[in-house]
């Protein structure tokens, strides 16, 4: 119940859904999905439809038609999007695909974890 109230309050006060201008503009619609983290805490991912923003095709045309707009858009995205591992913000991890030990297997070998191999009737027809 508390999480539902928090999301409702967020939509009313920050997004201002159907109430005019919110922090991100005039929100015409939204979609949200709730997830549970490892320790049971809830969080929500949301997609907002903001009025007067360009359509995906118009945005594509603007990015491809104006190198300055494209550069400033990517600089802005790089400034607001971040990803880091907990307690590992200063660690540099360098590796390549070649460094990974890939398991080898033969498609004709039986999986040793199976007590008996699956029986497949290759002559059977599907309906």
N, C-alpha and C positions, 0 to 999 in steps of 0.2 A: 504494500500500500504506500509506503513512504517513497519508494522509487517512482511509482506512478505519479505521485504528487510532485516530485522533483522534476520529472520530465514535463508534466503539464505546466508547471510554473516556468520552466525554461522556454517552452513554446509560447507562453503568453507574454513574458517579460523581455526575453532576449530576441526571439524570432518574431514576435508580435503577429503570429499567424492570423490572417483575416482582420487585422486591426490597423493596417497601415505600415509605416516604415519601422522596421526592426533594425538590429545591428547590421545585418547583412543586406538590407534592402526590403522591398515589399514582397514578402513570401506568399506565393499563390498556392503552393501545395508542398507537402513534405512526405517522406517515407522514412520510417525508422525500423530498425531491427535490434532487438535486445539480445545480448550475449552474457554468459556467465564466465567469469574468470576462474582460474585455478582454485582460488580460495573461496569461491562462492559469491563474490561481489558482482553486481550487475553493472553493465555499461551499455550504451546505445550508440549505434552508428546511424547517421541520418543523411539523407539526400534532400536538399531544398531546391524548389523551383522558384527563382526570383524573377519578378516581372521586369520587363524592359531590358533583359540581358539578351545578347545575340543568340540565335539558334546555333546548334552544333555546326551546320553548314556555313553560316555567316562567320562564326569564329574561325573555322578552318580557312575560309577565304581571307580573313583579316591576317591570320598568322602567316599564310603563304604569300600574301600580297605586300606586306610591309615588314621588312627586316628589323626595323627599329621596334615596332610593336611586338614582334616575335621575341626579340632579345629582352625587352623589358618584362614581358610576360613570364619568360623562363627565369629571369632573375628574381621576380616576385615569388614564383612558385618555389624556387630553391630557398628563399628566405623564410617561408612559412611552413615548409614540409621538412620534417626531420625524422630520423629513425636511429635508435641506438640500443645497444644491449644494456640491461641493468648492471650497474657497477662496473661497466667496461667501456666508459666513454673515451678513455685515453689509450686503449689498446688497439694496435694496428694488427690486423690479421691478414697475412699474405699467403695465398695458396692458389693453386691452379688445379684444373680437372685432372691433369696428369699426375698430381701428387696423391690422389685418392686411390686406395687399393680397391679395385673393383672385383667383386666375387665372380668366379667363373662357374658356369654351369652348362650342361649339355641338355638340350630340350628332350632328348630321348632317355635321360636318366630319371629314375624314380626318386621323388622327394623322400629323403631319409626320415622325415618327420611323420610320414604317413605309415600307418600299420600295414595297410595293403594298398597297392596302387588303385586309383579309380578305374573302373571298368567302363570303357566307352564303346558303344556300338556304332561304328562308322557307317554301317549299312542302313541304319535306321533313318527314316525320313521324318522331317519335321512337318507338322500340319500347317 
